[in-house]
Structures are given as structure tokens and as C-alpha cells.
Amino acid sequence: MTLLPCIIDKTEIFLKRLNGLSESGNSFPLTDLIISLTFDIIGAVTMGIDFDAQVPESSRQGEFIRVYDQLVHTFQGRSNVLPWWCHPKLTFRRYTLGKKVDSLLEQMIRQKHSEEQPQEKRSVLSLSLQGHDRLDDQLLAQTIDQVKTFLFAGHDTTSILLAWAFYFLHRHPKAHKALVSELDTLFGPESAGNFGLLKQKLLGPGGDELLNNMTYTTAVIKETLRLCPPAGTARMAPPGSNLVVRTPEGQELCVDGMILYNCATIIQRDRQVFGDTADEFMPERWLGDKSGIMSSSNDGDSSIEEGRRFPASAWRPFERGPRNCIGQDLATIEARVIIAFVARAYDFTKVGLGELERDEKGSFVAEPTGKYRLKGNEMYNVSRLVSASSR
Ligand code: HEM
């Protein structure tokens, strides 16, 4: 919660950009704007540095953003799955760009370390440097690695969550209405589209309680993460550990030395758990689920405990266990805040893939289930890394 003012400041820049673009009347990719917003937030949270990813004309940290983007681009396409010798030039470029990213981060970390009184004391970087008078090579290398993990893991995922959430709200008018009604009740209808007022409410006394009471918004986030989990993970037991898994048919398999991909997309659409509506966007299913957005405290227990409507292991976008996502609190606070500012202030209309059908009067056409009918094909996730800068 101490990061709330920073999240709101960065969101203000995002809203100004959104205003400018929506006034132009042109269509534009919302994801680009969200990605640079979440990058700015994670930069501030991780390093206490303003990367200015949302301000393309700024050159303050421009070099880092540019090189980082170029590095990310080397991971696009099929090169990810082919051995390095199939694309030696690309591998070399990736290596040199990686070194450049490391060297730019090194400069920033050295600078932070040399500051006697860091202005912010809560960034991941200041906390990890605390108590280390000397920045030796090992500490430096470890810090660079950790910072890179945070910067990457902390913006790509959250931006995908938000992009899908706005799309689902656009397609499901009932859910949109319920969300707007919750925001009106909690923050007052007069705060819709009023940045200053909403900011005042969130940062004022009781602001954290307001955030905690955003139950429907939380359900929207949870349902979006269920249907479209933005991240994945894998596990491997070293050979000789004798790790045995049992299939639903009762067959026992030793999986030592194998990489197991926990496919959240399949697990979270299990009809045995979520019923016939497993593929539908229904935030209501999470209402009354007392386990809250994070339920890692009950890790490993797949029974339905008191207050929980579904088995703990059926919802795992942040994964479970001791290596689960360290940023899940931040991600969900961030998403709640951004949705609170955006959902009542703008209407989004998807164009291209996932576009909705309109009748002769130009209105969207509802299906019997209440959601709007698609003009063409469903949207789907693709395997792609997102870059940090704004276009
Ligand atoms: C909607 C947003 C997010 C999703 C869906 C997500 C998902 C995940 C997943 C599935 C993992 C793998 C965990 C495992 O293997 O058990 C992970 C790891 C991680 N995440 Fe997130 N994440 C999100 C946001 C964030 C944010 C905002 C941060 C930064 C504050 C962050 C930092 C990390 C880090 C550092 C790890 C590695 C943890 C470790 O290996 O111990 N994530 N995340």
C-alpha cells in the first residue's frame, strides 16, 4: 500500500495520454499504453527510478528502454525454440544487447548504492542493498539478475491482465454495469472521470479499506486471470528424486528429470471444477469466495475449505508453493487502482480480431447469455514478449 501514491502518479500520465488519443477519434492499441504504464510502475517499485516509458520524447532513461526493447525483440518468433546455431547472428545480437542491459543496470545500481540517503527506502533495490557497505562483484551480479527478473516479471503480466480485463468488460455489459455500480457505491458517482477526487479518496483515510472492499472488481480480476493467465511456469525434479505423479486414471508415473509445464489455461478451465460455464467470463462465481484474491496460505490443499468455493489448486495464475509469484499483491492492487480510474471514464471498442457485431442501428448485438456477439473470431493469447516503450 505504500506504493499507492506512485501507482496513482503513473496512472495520471496514462490517463492524460488516453485522453489525448481518445480525443483524436482514431483507433489505437490500448496494450501499448498499458505496457508502458506498468513498466513505469515496476521501474519505480523495483529500482526507485523513473524510466519514463510513458513519455516517449523524454530521454531521461531512454537508452535503457530502447536497448531493453531491442533485447526483447530478439526473443520474438520461432527463434525461442530453435537451438542457437540455427540463428547465430541473432544469438550474438541477443548476447551483446544483454550485456548492454546489464551494464546500464550496473550504472544505475552503483548510483543507488553510492547515495547515502536513498530518497525512497522501499524499492526492491534499496532493500536489497541495505546493510551492504561494499558492492562487490558477486553482490552486483546477483542484484542485476534480480532486478532484471522483477522488471520483466512485473510489467508484462500485469499489462496483459489489464488488456484482457478491459476487453471482457467491453464484451460483457452486465459485468461492466456491476463493476461501475460497485465503483459508484464505494467512491461516489461524482468521482467517475474525476481524477483528483478519486485520488483523494484512495489516498485519504480509509483508502486501503476502499480498495479492499472492491469485491466485484477483484472478482473481475480473478476471473480474467482464470480465463487468460498471462504467465506460466515449469517444475523439474532432479534425476533420482523419485517424484511420482498419479494420473486421473490411477496410473503412476515417475517424472524425474522431466520438465513439467503447469498449464494454468487448461487447469483453470476444468469443467469438473467450474462446470459448464468453465469457458465463460463470469466474475460472479468468485463473489462469496472468502479466500480473497490471494489464497497461497492454503497452498497444496486442494480440498474445498471453509469460505472457499473452489479447490485452492484450481486457480493458480500466480502459481502456488514456495516459489509462487512474489508480486501478486502489487499486481492486484495495481490492477484495482487502474480499473477504478479507467472503467467509468472511458468506453472501449475493440477493432479487428475480437470485434463485436453491430445491428443496423449501430448497437451491439446481445447473445441469449447476455454477452455481446462477435463479428468474427474469438481473441486468443499468443506467445510473445511485450516491450516496454510507448509508440
Ligand atoms: C498479473 C500479474 C502477474 C502474474 C499473473 C504473475 C505470475 C507469475 C508466475 C506464474 C510466476 C511463476 C511462479 C512459480 O514458478 O511458482 C511468477 C514469478 C515471479 N513473479 Fe509474477 N506475476 C505477476 C505480476 C508480478 C509482479 C507485479 C511482480 C513484481 C513485483 C512479479 C514478480 C515475480 C518474480 C520476481 C517471480 C519469480 C519468483 C521466484 O522465482 O521465486 N510478478 N509470477
Residues whose N, C-alpha, C, O or C-beta is under 5 A from the ligand:
A	BS01	HEM	T149 F150 A153 G154 T157 T158 L161 P230 A231 G232 T233 P317 F318 E319 R320 R323 N324 C325 I326 G327 Q328 L330 A331
